[in-house]
Amino acid sequence: MSSIKQLADRIIRDAVRNQATDIHIIPRKKDTLIQLRMGNRLVPRLYLPKEECDRLISHFKFTALMDIGERRRPQSGAFSFIVDGDAIGLRLSTLPANSSESLVIRILPQQKQIPFYQLSLFPSITRKLLALLKHAHGLIIFTGPTGSGKTTTLYSLLNETSHLFNRNVITLEDPIEKDADSVLQVQVNEKAGVSYAAGLKAILRHDPDIIMVGEIRDAETAKIAVRAALTGHLVLSTMHTRDAKGAIYRLIEFGVNWLEVEQTLVAVTAQRLVELTCPFCEEECSPYCFSYGRWKRASVFEILHGRALSSVMRRANGEDFEASYRTLKEMIKKGIALGYIKESEYDRWVYDDESLEMEG
């Protein structure tokens, strides 16, 4: 076994055993920095000689079936790895930097399916999420920043609904992040002609009850997802918006007819992954604390459905309506007041909202 392969395997095992979510390989002028994302922090883990950086990144690119000769443009790839008998999915992303390529590896544990009752910090929200999936047709959108747990939430809900309601669930993803035996998974492949839009059209002919679209990222995908919901399917998807109501405006920006949005949209959620108060560490947790296997973070949700959703939609359509619902800010404040969430999480997720309000 080559020394570079041994080094690569050691880096992955170290990250997985320390409950890291990402591995950052950063080239610098004199050396190479390996960092792990643990919770909300990047922790320096290893320093390598500069000459080993290119060889290490080339090894990862080759394993992920990426073009090792192309260093001038960003690339993405994926492969699986076995750590302590468990399958781990790895999603790779390269980015041309000033001195060399930078590589980030997202770690996606395949065996850790979060039980649906642990989806939210508050059990009442978990019950609402599961109740939304009882709808026979419509569109449900999950919003939040990258890494906020949207995909994990979707997989847990789909796994639960496939067992409870015996429905045919088909997913369309780019890439497939977690293997799930309870659903039929389709990989987006632009080179083979399987785009989000083309894949959705094909899935509609495959007798699905629930369709999960990895992300609505363009007008064509948005319009087909809405039409799929109109034809009697329950469609679940994600968007990158700041809050729940932002998804409504984004659909309109994509050119979806307002009447179709009104007819199909069942609910919109906004999700944040917050760091929990540690019972052992007074302030910041030590990196060793993450390796104990305890849950360090949990999700909080803002849910728009029913009357609140109708009010927000009418306001988005220019009518003078006030919507009353529990916002993300209120949910985070509640968690802090109960002692579940660190106070620093309020500044991290809510500060921008308050500063904008003050500017207004």
C-alpha positions in Angstrom: 0.0 0.0 0.0 1.5 3.4 -1.0 2.3 6.0 1.6 -0.2 8.5 0.1 -3.0 6.0 0.2 -2.1 5.2 3.8 -2.1 8.9 4.6 -5.5 9.5 2.9 -7.1 6.5 4.7 -5.7 7.8 8.0 -7.1 11.3 7.4 -10.6 9.9 6.7 -10.6 7.5 9.7 -9.5 10.3 12.0 -12.3 12.6 10.8 -15.0 9.9 11.1 -13.9 8.8 14.5 -13.9 12.4 15.7 -17.5 13.0 14.4 -16.3 15.6 11.9 -18.6 16.7 9.1 -16.0 18.0 6.6 -12.3 17.6 5.8 -10.5 20.7 4.4 -7.2 20.2 2.6 -5.8 23.7 2.1 -2.6 24.4 0.2 -0.4 27.2 1.5 2.9 28.7 0.4 5.1 26.6 2.6 3.0 23.7 3.7 -0.5 22.0 3.5 -3.1 22.4 6.3 -5.6 19.7 7.0 -8.6 20.9 9.0 -11.7 19.2 10.4 -15.1 20.8 10.8 -16.4 19.8 14.3 -19.6 21.5 15.1 -19.3 25.1 14.1 -15.5 25.3 14.2 -12.6 24.4 11.9 -10.0 22.5 14.0 -6.4 22.3 12.6 -5.5 18.6 12.6 -2.4 18.0 10.5 0.4 19.9 8.7 2.0 18.3 5.6 4.9 19.2 3.4 3.8 21.3 0.4 5.0 18.6 -2.1 2.5 16.1 -0.6 -0.5 18.3 -1.2 -0.8 17.6 -5.0 -0.2 13.9 -4.6 -2.8 13.6 -1.8 -5.5 15.6 -3.8 -4.7 13.6 -6.9 -5.2 10.3 -5.0 -8.6 11.5 -3.7 -9.7 12.7 -7.2 -8.6 9.4 -8.8 -10.6 7.4 -6.2 -13.7 9.6 -6.8 -13.4 9.1 -10.6 -12.5 12.8 -11.2 -10.2 14.2 -13.9 -6.8 14.3 -12.2 -5.2 16.2 -15.1 -7.7 19.1 -14.8 -6.7 21.7 -12.2 -8.1 24.8 -13.8 -11.7 24.3 -13.1 -13.8 23.1 -10.1 -14.8 19.5 -10.0 -17.0 17.3 -7.8 -17.1 13.6 -7.2 -18.0 11.0 -4.6 -17.0 7.5 -3.3 -17.6 5.3 -0.3 -15.2 4.2 2.4 -15.4 1.6 5.2 -14.5 2.8 8.7 -14.8 0.3 11.6 -17.1 -1.9 9.6 -19.5 1.0 8.7 -20.0 2.5 5.2 -19.2 6.2 4.9 -20.2 8.3 1.9 -17.7 11.0 0.9 -18.6 13.9 -1.4 -15.6 15.7 -2.8 -15.3 19.3 -4.2 -12.1 20.9 -5.6 -11.5 24.6 -6.2 -8.6 26.1 -8.0 -6.7 28.3 -5.6 -3.8 30.8 -6.0 -1.0 28.3 -5.4 -2.7 24.9 -5.9 -6.1 23.1 -5.7 -8.1 23.1 -2.5 -10.2 20.1 -1.6 -13.1 19.8 0.7 -14.6 16.4 1.6 -18.1 16.2 3.1 -18.6 13.1 5.3 -22.0 11.4 5.0 -22.4 8.4 7.4 -24.7 5.9 5.6 -25.7 3.8 8.5 -26.8 6.6 10.8 -30.5 7.2 9.9 -31.8 9.6 12.5 -35.1 8.4 14.0 -37.9 10.7 13.1 -38.6 11.5 16.7 -35.1 13.0 17.0 -35.5 15.3 14.0 -36.3 18.4 15.9 -35.3 19.7 19.3 -39.0 20.1 20.1 -41.2 17.0 19.8 -44.3 19.0 18.7 -42.5 20.2 15.6 -41.5 16.6 14.8 -45.1 15.6 14.9 -46.1 18.4 12.6 -43.4 17.4 10.1 -44.7 13.8 10.0 -48.3 15.0 9.7 -47.4 17.0 6.6 -46.5 13.8 4.8 -50.1 12.5 5.1 -51.1 14.8 2.3 -51.9 12.9 -0.9 -50.6 15.6 -3.2 -48.9 19.0 -3.1 -45.5 20.7 -2.7 -43.5 20.8 0.5 -40.3 22.9 0.5 -37.5 22.6 3.0 -35.2 25.7 3.1 -32.0 26.5 4.9 -28.3 27.1 4.3 -25.8 24.4 3.2 -25.2 22.0 6.0 -28.3 22.8 8.0 -29.6 19.2 7.8 -32.2 19.5 5.1 -31.3 16.2 3.4 -31.0 14.3 6.7 -34.5 15.5 7.6 -35.9 14.5 4.2 -34.4 11.0 4.4 -35.7 10.4 7.9 -39.2 11.6 7.0 -39.3 9.5 3.7 -38.1 6.4 5.5 -40.8 6.8 8.1 -43.6 7.5 5.6 -42.6 4.6 3.4 -43.1 2.2 6.3 -46.2 3.9 7.9 -48.2 4.6 4.8 -46.8 2.0 2.3 -46.1 4.6 -0.4 -43.9 4.4 -3.5 -41.2 7.0 -2.9 -38.7 8.0 -5.7 -35.9 10.5 -5.2 -33.9 12.5 -7.7 -30.6 13.7 -6.4 -27.3 15.2 -7.4 -25.5 13.4 -6.0 -27.2 10.6 -4.0 -26.0 11.4 -0.5 -27.3 8.5 1.5 -28.3 4.9 0.4 -31.8 4.1 1.4 -33.4 0.7 0.8 -36.9 2.0 1.5 -37.0 4.4 -1.5 -36.0 4.2 -5.2 -33.1 6.6 -5.8 -32.2 8.2 -9.1 -28.9 9.9 -9.8 -28.8 13.1 -11.9 -26.3 12.6 -14.7 -26.1 15.6 -17.1 -23.7 13.8 -19.5 -26.2 10.9 -19.9 -29.1 13.4 -20.4 -30.6 12.9 -16.9 -31.0 16.4 -15.7 -33.4 17.4 -12.9 -36.0 18.4 -15.5 -35.6 15.2 -17.6 -35.4 13.0 -14.5 -38.6 14.4 -13.1 -40.5 13.8 -16.4 -39.4 10.2 -16.4 -40.2 9.7 -12.7 -43.8 10.8 -13.3 -44.3 7.8 -15.6 -43.0 5.4 -12.9 -46.2 5.5 -10.7 -44.8 7.4 -7.7 -46.7 8.5 -4.6 -44.0 10.8 -3.3 -41.2 12.4 -5.3 -38.2 13.9 -3.6 -36.2 16.4 -5.7 -32.8 17.1 -4.3 -33.0 20.8 -5.0 -35.0 23.3 -7.0 -32.3 25.3 -8.5 -33.7 26.6 -11.8 -37.0 27.7 -13.5 -37.5 24.5 -15.4 -37.2 22.2 -12.4 -39.5 24.5 -10.4 -42.2 24.4 -13.0 -42.0 20.6 -13.5 -42.1 20.1 -9.7 -45.2 22.3 -9.4 -46.9 20.4 -12.3 -46.0 17.1 -10.7 -47.8 18.3 -7.5 -50.8 19.4 -9.6 -51.1 15.9 -11.1 -51.7 14.2 -7.8 -48.2 13.6 -6.4 -46.6 14.7 -3.1 -43.4 16.5 -4.1 -40.7 17.3 -1.5 -37.7 19.5 -2.3 -35.2 21.9 -0.9 -34.2 25.5 -1.6 -31.5 27.9 -0.4 -33.5 30.8 1.1 -33.0 32.8 4.2 -36.4 31.9 5.8 -39.6 30.0 5.0 -41.4 32.9 3.3 -38.5 33.4 0.9 -39.3 30.1 -0.9 -42.6 31.7 -2.1 -40.8 34.7 -3.6 -38.2 32.4 -5.2 -40.9 30.3 -6.9 -42.4 33.5 -8.3 -38.9 34.6 -9.5 -38.6 31.3 -11.3 -41.7 32.2 -13.3 -44.1 29.7 -11.7 -47.7 30.9 -12.1 -49.1 32.4 -8.9 -52.3 30.4 -9.1 -50.3 27.2 -9.4 -48.2 28.1 -6.3 -51.4 28.8 -4.4 -52.9 25.4 -5.5 -49.9 23.3 -4.8 -47.9 24.7 -1.9 -48.7 22.7 1.3 -46.0 23.9 3.6 -42.6 25.5 3.8 -40.0 25.0 6.5 -36.8 26.8 7.4 -34.2 24.8 9.3 -31.1 25.6 11.3 -28.7 23.2 13.0 -27.8 24.7 16.4 -25.1 23.7 18.9 -26.5 22.3 22.2 -25.4 23.2 25.6 -22.8 20.6 26.7 -23.4 19.1 30.2 -19.6 18.6 30.6 -17.9 21.6 29.0 -18.6 25.0 30.5 -18.1 27.0 27.3 -16.5 25.7 24.0 -16.2 21.9 23.8 -12.8 20.4 23.3 -12.3 18.5 20.0 -12.1 15.3 22.0 -15.6 15.9 23.3 -17.0 15.4 19.8 -15.5 11.9 19.5 -17.6 10.5 22.4 -20.5 9.9 20.0 -23.1 12.1 21.8 -25.4 14.4 19.9 -23.8 17.9 19.9 -26.3 19.6 17.6 -30.0 19.6 17.0 -32.4 21.1 14.4 -34.9 23.9 15.0 -37.6 24.7 12.5 -39.8 27.5 11.3 -42.9 26.0 9.7 -45.4 27.8 7.4 -48.6 25.9 6.8 -52.4 26.3 7.1 -53.6 29.8 7.9 -50.1 31.2 8.4 -49.0 30.0 4.9 -52.2 31.5 3.4 -51.5 34.8 5.1 -47.9 35.0 4.0 -48.9 34.1 0.4 -51.6 36.8 0.3 -49.0 39.3 1.6 -46.6 38.2 -1.1 -49.3 38.8 -3.6 -49.6 42.4 -2.5 -52.5 42.1 0.0 -52.3 43.7 3.4 -52.2 40.6 5.7 -50.3 39.9 8.9 -49.1 36.3 9.5 -48.7 34.9 12.9 -46.4 31.9 13.3 -43.3 30.9 15.4 -40.2 32.2 13.6 -36.7 30.7 13.8 -35.7 33.6 16.1 -38.5 32.7 18.5 -37.7 29.0 18.4 -34.0 29.6 19.1 -34.9 32.0 22.0 -37.1 29.3 23.4 -34.3 26.7 23.3 -31.9 29.1 25.0 -34.5 29.9 27.7 -34.9 26.2 28.4 -31.2 25.7 28.6 -30.9 23.4 25.6 -29.1 25.8 23.1 -26.0 27.8 23.6 -26.5 31.5 23.9 -23.9 32.2 21.2 -26.2 30.5 18.6 -28.6 33.4 18.9 -26.0 35.8 17.7 -24.9 33.4 15.0 -28.3 33.0 13.4 -30.3 36.0 14.5 -27.9 38.9 14.5 -28.3 39.7 10.8 -32.1 39.8 11.1 -32.0 42.3 13.9 -29.4 44.5 12.3 -31.5 44.7 9.1 -34.5 45.6 11.2 -32.5 48.4 12.8 -31.3 49.7 9.4 -35.0 49.7 8.2 
